[in-house]
Amino acid sequence: MNAAPADQIRLLDVQDLDVRLQQLAHKRKSLPEHAEIESLTRDLAQLRDLLVAAQTEESDCAREQTKAEQDVDQVRQRAVRDQKRLDSGAVSSPKDLENLQREITSLAKRQGDLEDVVLEVMERRESTQERVTELTERVGSVQGRIDDATARRDTAVEEIDGEVASVTKEREVVSGSVPAPLLSLYDKLRGQQGGIGAAKLYARTCQGCRQELAITELNEIRSAAPDTVVRCENCRRILVRTSESGL
């Protein structure tokens, strides 16, 4: 393949722009905010699970407390009715009086036991409510950090995308001045060689694979016409000759 030396030089400009686009793509993908958001999102999911569990426990305690308070109220009402019967004098039988007094005493003990249950449930509920409050605050804090990191990421991505658009436009202009066959070969090699399709021959060394060329290869390149498109024997990339090639 033949191409004017100036066209081959412009191919290096295209390569520089493609390298810049690769760098920008890598920068966009590896923004520290990505890992930060991912880590915080995992933390947030765990905290939300804990919060749901705490809210469920608090709800269970609330129902348990309501039930215990209802039990206390029922026992209290029954004790009040029995005490009124006792005080009214309606019960005259000694045996019935004894049974009624025994029941009042039993109800008083039962009421005390149930009130202890209410207190124990109230303490557990209070502790759970404190846990819910704490977890709610932590969820809000982590969500705030995610929002902040997301805003920073979006700003950085916007800046990178703006530069990508600028470099892409410049590449279109520069590559448009490169002969189609040469550009097609370059694009093919670039896809095969990790994004580098053309490299400068500098001080007898291919800047693509960083290998110094053998004497026989250098002699072949020296004897080649200026418009001959030469390739590196090591990496097969297009070698662009300049005044710094050491030929």
C-alpha positions in Angstrom: 0.0 0.0 0.0 1.2 3.5 -0.8 0.2 6.8 0.8 1.9 10.2 0.8 4.2 10.8 3.8 2.0 13.7 4.9 -1.0 11.4 5.0 0.9 8.9 7.0 1.9 11.7 9.5 -1.8 12.6 9.8 -2.5 9.0 10.7 -0.4 9.6 13.8 -2.7 12.5 14.6 -5.7 10.2 14.3 -4.0 7.7 16.5 -3.3 10.4 19.2 -7.0 11.3 19.1 -8.1 7.7 19.4 -5.8 7.2 22.3 -7.3 10.3 23.9 -10.8 8.8 23.4 -9.7 5.6 25.0 -8.3 7.5 27.9 -11.6 9.4 28.3 -13.6 6.2 28.1 -11.4 4.6 30.8 -11.7 7.8 33.0 -15.5 7.8 32.6 -15.7 4.1 33.6 -13.3 4.3 36.5 -14.6 7.5 38.2 -14.1 7.0 42.0 -17.7 8.0 42.5 -18.9 4.8 40.8 -17.3 2.6 43.5 -18.4 5.1 46.2 -22.0 4.9 45.0 -21.9 1.2 44.7 -20.5 0.8 48.3 -23.0 3.2 49.7 -25.9 1.6 47.9 -25.0 -1.7 49.5 -24.8 -0.1 52.9 -28.2 1.6 52.3 -29.8 -1.7 51.3 -28.6 -3.3 54.6 -29.7 -0.4 56.7 -33.1 -0.4 55.0 -33.5 -4.1 55.8 -32.6 -3.5 59.4 -35.0 -0.6 59.5 -37.8 -2.7 58.2 -37.1 -5.4 60.8 -37.0 -2.8 63.6 -40.3 -1.2 62.4 -41.9 -4.7 62.2 -40.7 -5.4 65.8 -42.0 -2.0 67.0 -45.4 -2.8 65.4 -45.4 -6.2 67.0 -44.6 -4.6 70.4 -47.4 -2.0 69.9 -49.9 -4.8 69.3 -48.6 -6.8 72.3 -48.8 -3.7 74.5 -52.4 -3.0 73.4 -53.3 -6.6 74.2 -51.6 -6.6 77.6 -53.3 -3.3 78.5 -56.7 -4.7 77.4 -56.1 -7.7 79.7 -55.2 -5.4 82.6 -58.4 -3.4 82.0 -60.6 -6.5 81.9 -59.1 -7.8 85.2 -59.5 -4.3 86.7 -63.1 -4.1 85.7 -63.9 -7.5 87.0 -62.2 -6.6 90.3 -64.2 -3.4 90.5 -67.5 -5.4 90.0 -66.5 -7.9 92.7 -65.6 -5.2 95.1 -68.9 -3.4 94.5 -70.8 -6.7 95.2 -68.8 -7.1 98.4 -69.4 -3.6 99.5 -73.1 -3.7 98.7 -73.8 -6.4 101.2 -75.7 -8.4 98.6 -73.6 -11.5 99.4 -74.6 -12.8 102.7 -73.4 -16.4 102.7 -70.1 -16.7 104.5 -68.9 -19.2 101.9 -69.8 -16.9 99.1 -68.1 -14.0 100.9 -65.0 -16.0 101.3 -65.0 -17.0 97.7 -65.6 -13.4 96.6 -62.8 -12.1 98.8 -60.4 -14.8 97.5 -61.3 -13.9 93.9 -60.7 -10.2 94.6 -57.3 -11.1 96.0 -56.5 -13.3 93.0 -57.6 -10.6 90.6 -55.4 -8.1 92.3 -52.4 -10.4 91.9 -53.4 -11.1 88.3 -53.6 -7.4 87.7 -50.2 -6.8 89.1 -48.7 -9.6 87.0 -50.3 -8.2 83.9 -49.2 -4.6 84.7 -45.6 -6.0 84.9 -46.1 -7.5 81.5 -47.3 -4.1 80.2 -44.2 -2.4 81.6 -41.9 -5.0 80.1 -43.5 -4.6 76.7 -43.4 -0.8 77.0 -39.6 -1.0 77.7 -39.0 -3.2 74.7 -41.2 -1.0 72.5 -39.3 2.1 73.7 -36.0 0.5 72.9 -37.3 -0.6 69.5 -38.5 2.9 68.8 -35.1 4.3 69.6 -33.6 1.8 67.2 -36.1 2.8 64.5 -35.2 6.5 65.0 -31.5 5.7 64.9 -31.8 3.6 61.7 -34.0 6.2 60.1 -31.3 8.8 60.7 -28.6 6.5 59.3 -30.7 5.8 56.2 -31.2 9.5 55.6 -27.4 10.1 56.1 -26.3 7.4 53.7 -29.0 8.5 51.1 -27.6 12.0 51.4 -24.1 10.8 50.7 -25.3 8.8 47.7 -27.1 11.9 46.4 -23.9 13.9 46.8 -21.7 11.3 45.1 -24.3 11.0 42.3 -24.2 14.7 41.7 -20.4 14.7 41.6 -20.4 11.7 39.3 -22.9 13.3 36.9 -20.9 16.5 36.8 -17.7 14.6 36.0 -19.5 12.5 33.4 -20.9 15.6 31.8 -17.5 17.2 31.5 -15.9 14.0 30.1 -18.8 13.5 27.6 -18.3 17.1 26.5 -14.6 16.5 25.9 -15.4 13.2 24.1 -17.7 15.1 21.7 -15.0 17.6 21.0 -12.3 15.0 20.4 -14.6 12.9 18.2 -15.4 15.9 16.1 -11.7 16.7 15.7 -11.1 13.1 14.8 -13.7 13.2 12.1 -12.0 16.2 10.5 -8.5 14.8 10.7 -9.4 11.3 9.6 -11.4 12.8 6.7 -8.1 14.0 5.2 -6.5 10.5 5.4 -6.9 8.3 2.3 -9.7 5.7 2.8 -7.6 2.6 2.2 -5.0 3.7 4.7 -7.6 4.7 7.2 -9.4 1.3 6.7 -6.1 -0.6 7.3 -5.4 1.5 10.4 -8.9 0.9 11.9 -8.5 -2.8 11.2 -5.1 -3.0 13.0 -6.3 -0.8 15.8 -9.1 -3.3 16.5 -6.6 -6.1 16.5 -3.8 -4.4 18.5 -5.5 -3.0 21.6 -6.4 0.4 20.1 -3.0 1.1 18.5 -3.0 0.7 14.7 -0.2 3.1 13.8 3.0 4.0 15.6 6.0 6.3 15.1 9.3 4.8 14.2 11.5 6.7 16.7 15.3 6.1 17.1 15.0 2.8 15.3 12.3 1.6 17.8 8.6 0.9 17.1 6.6 3.1 19.5 3.8 0.6 19.3 5.5 -2.5 20.7 8.6 -0.7 22.0 10.9 -3.2 20.2 14.1 -2.0 18.4 14.0 -3.0 14.8 16.6 -5.5 13.5 19.3 -4.2 11.1 17.8 -6.1 8.2 14.4 -4.6 8.8 15.8 -1.1 9.1 17.7 -1.6 5.8 14.4 -2.6 4.1 12.7 0.5 5.5 15.6 2.7 4.4 15.3 1.4 0.9 11.5 1.7 0.8 10.0 4.6 -1.2 8.8 7.5 1.0 5.1 6.8 0.1 5.4 3.1 0.9 3.3 2.1 4.0 5.7 0.0 6.1 4.7 -2.3 8.9 6.5 -3.4 12.1 7.7 -7.0 11.8 7.1 -7.5 15.5 3.6 -6.2 16.0 2.4 -5.6 12.4 1.3 -2.1 13.2 1.8 0.7 10.6 5.2 2.3 11.1 5.3 6.0 10.3 8.7 7.4 9.4 9.8 10.8 10.6 13.0 12.8 10.8 13.5 11.2 14.2 13.3 7.6 13.0 17.1 7.1 13.0 17.2 5.8 9.5 
